[in-house]
Amino acid sequence: MSLLGAWDTDPTPPTTTQPHGESGRGLHLVDAYADDWGWFQVNGTAGKYVWCEPKAVPF
């Protein structure tokens, strides 16, 4: 199992939105390519950590 993650300074929970221009596609990509994903607020900071487990792809 491999996990990928990203941290940002916005404590707002991640949500999917309609993609527009160069933004709004992040969670759509995560949904398409991950078996599972989630998030949690980072203690002591105004931020969050979003993680995902990419789908296993046979070679």
Secondary structure, DSSP 4 states (H G I P E B T S, - for coil): ---EEEEES--SPP-----BTTBS-HHHHHHHHEEEEEEEEPTTSS-EEEEEEEPP---
